[in-house]
Amino acid sequence: MESVKAAADVYAPVSGVVVAANAALLDAPQSINENAYGAWLFRVKPDDPSELGSLLDARAYTDQAASEE
């Protein structure tokens, strides 16, 4: 990811190839903060679709984060 001030790596939970980037964020980057589940940064075609089975859904992520507080 790049901004005017910095560049940083993005770590994804699956390996693969970026097949799309959300160009709408160029004009409205705040969309990520306003609707984190509705906005997206990029779409990935997974190298190994079985990796998707280990991802958490929103509920499981919320529960895990709450238990670590």
MDTraj code that builds the backbone (N, CA, C; nanometers):
import mdtraj as md
import numpy as np

residues = "MET GLU SER VAL LYS ALA ALA ALA ASP VAL TYR ALA PRO VAL SER GLY VAL VAL VAL ALA ALA ASN ALA ALA LEU LEU ASP ALA PRO GLN SER ILE ASN GLU ASN ALA TYR GLY ALA TRP LEU PHE ARG VAL LYS PRO ASP ASP PRO SER GLU LEU GLY SER LEU LEU ASP ALA ARG ALA TYR THR ASP GLN ALA ALA SER GLU GLU".split()
xyz = np.array([
    [0.0857, -0.1166, 0.0000],
    [0.0000, 0.0000, 0.0000],
    [0.0897, 0.1221, 0.0000],
    [0.0438, 0.2248, -0.0683],
    [0.1213, 0.3481, -0.0721],
    [0.0328, 0.4673, -0.0415],
    [0.0900, 0.5649, 0.0236],
    [0.0237, 0.6926, 0.0460],
    [0.1240, 0.8014, 0.0110],
    [0.0847, 0.9239, 0.0298],
    [0.1759, 1.0342, 0.0020],
    [0.2984, 1.0269, 0.0926],
    [0.2790, 0.9800, 0.2154],
    [0.3863, 0.9833, 0.3139],
    [0.4610, 0.8512, 0.3314],
    [0.4020, 0.7390, 0.2907],
    [0.4648, 0.6110, 0.3232],
    [0.4209, 0.5012, 0.2278],
    [0.4934, 0.3925, 0.2341],
    [0.4576, 0.2697, 0.1642],
    [0.4710, 0.1560, 0.2646],
    [0.3826, 0.0590, 0.2562],
    [0.3855, -0.0522, 0.3506],
    [0.3367, -0.1794, 0.2827],
    [0.3864, -0.2920, 0.3307],
    [0.3393, -0.4206, 0.2817],
    [0.2005, -0.4481, 0.3386],
    [0.1226, -0.5228, 0.2650],
    [-0.0076, -0.5699, 0.3122],
    [0.0042, -0.7206, 0.3298],
    [-0.0276, -0.7674, 0.4470],
    [-0.0216, -0.9098, 0.4754],
    [-0.1619, -0.9666, 0.4643],
    [-0.1778, -1.0664, 0.3785],
    [-0.3078, -1.1277, 0.3552],
    [-0.3118, -1.2645, 0.4229],
    [-0.4290, -1.3085, 0.4648],
    [-0.4401, -1.4365, 0.5345],
    [-0.4337, -1.5577, 0.4423],
    [-0.4301, -1.5354, 0.3115],
    [-0.4171, -1.6440, 0.2150],
    [-0.3151, -1.6037, 0.1093],
    [-0.2529, -1.7025, 0.0479],
    [-0.1605, -1.6744, -0.0621],
    [-0.2402, -1.6675, -0.1919],
    [-0.1902, -1.5904, -0.2868],
    [-0.2599, -1.5823, -0.4141],
    [-0.2190, -1.4623, -0.4942],
    [-0.3009, -1.4322, -0.5944],
    [-0.2744, -1.3234, -0.6869],
    [-0.3837, -1.2183, -0.6730],
    [-0.3443, -1.0920, -0.6612],
    [-0.4417, -0.9832, -0.6577],
    [-0.5029, -0.9710, -0.7976],
    [-0.6353, -0.9830, -0.8054],
    [-0.7033, -0.9771, -0.9348],
    [-0.7833, -0.8487, -0.9521],
    [-0.8024, -0.7728, -0.8445],
    [-0.8759, -0.6457, -0.8542],
    [-0.8392, -0.5586, -0.7360],
    [-0.8406, -0.4288, -0.7585],
    [-0.8204, -0.3300, -0.6534],
    [-0.9408, -0.2369, -0.6546],
    [-0.9816, -0.1916, -0.5383],
    [-1.0998, -0.1067, -0.5263],
    [-1.0635, 0.0380, -0.5580],
    [-1.0804, 0.0761, -0.6840],
    [-1.0456, 0.2110, -0.7288],
    [-1.1302, 0.3188, -0.6609],
    [-1.2491, 0.2837, -0.6127],
    [-1.3347, 0.3816, -0.5450],
    [-1.2680, 0.4380, -0.4196],
    [-1.1762, 0.3626, -0.3607],
    [-1.1086, 0.4097, -0.2398],
    [-1.0112, 0.5232, -0.2679],
    [-0.9707, 0.5387, -0.3919],
    [-0.8822, 0.6502, -0.4254],
    [-0.9490, 0.7838, -0.3949],
    [-1.0787, 0.7927, -0.4203],
    [-1.1539, 0.9155, -0.3959],
    [-1.2209, 0.9195, -0.2592],
    [-1.2385, 0.8032, -0.1969],
    [-1.3074, 0.7981, -0.0672],
    [-1.2449, 0.6920, 0.0232],
    [-1.1207, 0.7109, 0.0667],
    [-1.0557, 0.6101, 0.1507],
    [-1.1250, 0.5904, 0.2857],
    [-1.2003, 0.6883, 0.3280],
    [-1.2727, 0.6767, 0.4556],
    [-1.3790, 0.5673, 0.4518],
    [-1.4122, 0.5181, 0.3337],
    [-1.5120, 0.4109, 0.3213],
    [-1.4748, 0.2894, 0.4041],
    [-1.3459, 0.2612, 0.4153],
    [-1.3014, 0.1471, 0.4956],
    [-1.3406, 0.1673, 0.6413],
    [-1.3225, 0.2862, 0.6947],
    [-1.3579, 0.3136, 0.8344],
    [-1.5085, 0.3193, 0.8543],
    [-1.5803, 0.3672, 0.7555],
    [-1.7252, 0.3821, 0.7683],
    [-1.7984, 0.2489, 0.7566],
    [-1.7456, 0.1559, 0.6771],
    [-1.8130, 0.0281, 0.6561],
    [-1.7082, -0.0787, 0.6264],
    [-1.6416, -0.1258, 0.7291],
    [-1.5298, -0.2188, 0.7119],
    [-1.5706, -0.3492, 0.6445],
    [-1.6929, -0.3934, 0.6626],
    [-1.7366, -0.5183, 0.5999],
    [-1.7951, -0.4954, 0.4608],
    [-1.8294, -0.3745, 0.4276],
    [-1.8865, -0.3456, 0.2966],
    [-1.7842, -0.2978, 0.1959],
    [-1.6822, -0.2297, 0.2433],
    [-1.5760, -0.1809, 0.1551],
    [-1.4674, -0.2885, 0.1473],
    [-1.3861, -0.2820, 0.0472],
    [-1.2784, -0.3787, 0.0319],
    [-1.1579, -0.3113, -0.0323],
    [-1.0391, -0.3625, -0.0055],
    [-0.9161, -0.3078, -0.0622],
    [-0.8805, -0.3763, -0.1934],
    [-0.8803, -0.5099, -0.1907],
    [-0.8426, -0.5859, -0.3094],
    [-0.9084, -0.7226, -0.3048],
    [-0.9155, -0.7861, -0.4204],
    [-0.9675, -0.9223, -0.4310],
    [-0.8514, -1.0124, -0.4712],
    [-0.8479, -1.1304, -0.4094],
    [-0.7384, -1.2241, -0.4306],
    [-0.7932, -1.3549, -0.4861],
    [-0.7263, -1.4068, -0.5889],
    [-0.7542, -1.5427, -0.6361],
    [-0.6580, -1.6325, -0.5597],
    [-0.7104, -1.7156, -0.4691],
    [-0.6226, -1.7951, -0.3832],
    [-0.5436, -1.8990, -0.4624],
    [-0.4168, -1.9163, -0.4254],
    [-0.3364, -2.0244, -0.4817],
    [-0.3866, -2.1591, -0.4324],
    [-0.4298, -2.1619, -0.3073],
    [-0.4761, -2.2861, -0.2442],
    [-0.6102, -2.2581, -0.1759],
    [-0.7219, -2.2874, -0.2432],
    [-0.8533, -2.2574, -0.1853],
    [-0.8780, -2.3219, -0.0484],
    [-0.8033, -2.4266, -0.0143],
    [-0.8247, -2.4887, 0.1173],
    [-0.7840, -2.3954, 0.2308],
    [-0.7004, -2.2944, 0.2028],
    [-0.6628, -2.1962, 0.3052],
    [-0.7838, -2.1172, 0.3546],
    [-0.8847, -2.1053, 0.2718],
    [-1.0030, -2.0280, 0.3100],
    [-1.0764, -2.0905, 0.4278],
    [-1.0658, -2.2203, 0.4438],
    [-1.1341, -2.2893, 0.5528],
    [-1.0835, -2.2515, 0.6909],
    [-0.9635, -2.1961, 0.7001],
    [-0.9084, -2.1599, 0.8308],
    [-0.9375, -2.0148, 0.8700],
    [-1.0058, -1.9402, 0.7829],
    [-1.0358, -1.8002, 0.8139],
    [-1.1538, -1.7895, 0.9096],
    [-1.1545, -1.6841, 0.9892],
    [-1.2647, -1.6577, 1.0813],
    [-1.3715, -1.5742, 1.0114],
    [-1.4982, -1.5985, 1.0459],
    [-1.6026, -1.5067, 1.0004],
    [-1.6089, -1.3905, 1.1003],
    [-1.6915, -1.2919, 1.0713],
    [-1.6969, -1.1712, 1.1542],
    [-1.7301, -1.2046, 1.2998],
    [-1.8224, -1.2943, 1.3222],
    [-1.8637, -1.3303, 1.4590],
    [-1.7487, -1.3965, 1.5352],
    [-1.6824, -1.4925, 1.4720],
    [-1.5729, -1.5624, 1.5369],
    [-1.4572, -1.4666, 1.5666],
    [-1.4307, -1.3740, 1.4749],
    [-1.3240, -1.2759, 1.4975],
    [-1.3585, -1.1866, 1.6169],
    [-1.4827, -1.1391, 1.6220],
    [-1.5268, -1.0545, 1.7332],
    [-1.5159, -1.1294, 1.8654],
    [-1.5596, -1.2544, 1.8662],
    [-1.5519, -1.3356, 1.9881],
    [-1.4070, -1.3563, 2.0326],
    [-1.3187, -1.3848, 1.9382],
    [-1.1779, -1.4066, 1.9725],
    [-1.1149, -1.2784, 2.0241],
    [-1.1432, -1.1661, 1.9613],
    [-1.0872, -1.0394, 2.0058],
    [-1.1364, -1.0044, 2.1459],
    [-1.2624, -1.0308, 2.1733],
    [-1.3187, -1.0021, 2.3067],
    [-1.2545, -1.0891, 2.4136],
    [-1.2232, -1.2132, 2.3797],
    [-1.1644, -1.3030, 2.4798],
    [-1.0182, -1.2686, 2.5102],
    [-0.9551, -1.1883, 2.4237],
    [-0.8151, -1.1519, 2.4448],
    [-0.7990, -1.0208, 2.5194],
    [-0.9073, -0.9564, 2.5536],
    [-0.9003, -0.8280, 2.6248],
    [-0.8645, -0.8463, 2.7704],
])
top = md.Topology()
chain = top.add_chain()
for i, resn in enumerate(residues, 1):
    res = top.add_residue(resn, chain, resSeq=i)
    for name in ("N", "CA", "C"):
        top.add_atom(name, md.element.get_by_symbol(name[0]), res)
traj = md.Trajectory(xyz[None], top)
